């Protein structure tokens, strides 16, 4: 560094840049994946707007090129935008069949889970709320899910016991719904 100039040494600038990259890259990666799901789809899933589910037509097959996808689960995916307020999630009674809904924040961290091990397989309604939300919780809910970020991915899978079980799974998919309850429109 030339005499008389104030600022950081080149090694300090490099270290600061490396720290910024390490800190910010998970956020950039996750939000890039959210954007791709909204506009291009993901694997076997068609694109879906914010606060709506995209559902696979059936389990993954070797030809679908979905890494690590089990052949007995059917995928569902929703990108939530909580910037305009909470979203109500309805989960149907699966009749004892396995399902999982994993909630992932904008940094890629799993922060909540619904499924037989945590909440059972019965019907329920949950309110997913944005950070710092202090509104009134409607009556009749199974619970509240406090999201750490205003953009959330809901990664779901429903058990499917072969091709003859697909009509049951497809019916459950139609009952898995999201309703935006906020007072402002969400992003597009």
Secondary structure, 3 states (H helix, E strand, C coil): CCCCCCCCCHHHHHHHHHHHHHHHHHHHHHHHHHHHHHHCCECCECCCCCCCEEECCCCCCHHHCCCCCCCCEEEEEEEEECCCCCEEEEECCCCCCCEEEEEECCCCCEEEEEECCCCCCCCEEEEEECCCCCCCCCCCCCEEEECCCCEEEEEEEEECCCHHHHHHHHHHHHHCEEEECCCCCCCC
